[in-house]
């Protein structure tokens, strides 16, 4: 009987340790992913309907390094999450302009130091 209780205790400890280690690893990975992405808001002019916003979103998502894109017809913007080691706001804006015909502009760089 003692052997069975001890075995259950060891098994429970092993399961708890595996869960805890897996959770810690997932948190570490999530932290690294967040460090690799940035978000920019592009000004997009000329959108007149939901189809226009969908076209802007699709064009942004086709750029290598873009992780997610959302276009807002009401705001006239596109919010893009991207990997800065693969692309930048100017390249994303250029791709949107070239592939959709809507004028997309990256935020102006602040030259203050």
HELIX and SHEET records of a PDB file:
HELIX    1   1 UNK A    2  UNK A   35  1                                  34    
HELIX    2   2 UNK A   50  UNK A   61  1                                  12    
HELIX    3   3 UNK A   89  UNK A  100  1                                  12    
SHEET    1   A 4 UNK A  66  UNK A  72  0                                        
SHEET    2   A 4 UNK A  77  UNK A  83 -1                                        
SHEET    3   A 4 UNK A  37  UNK A  45 -1                                        
SHEET    4   A 4 UNK A 103  UNK A 105 -1                                        
END                                                                             
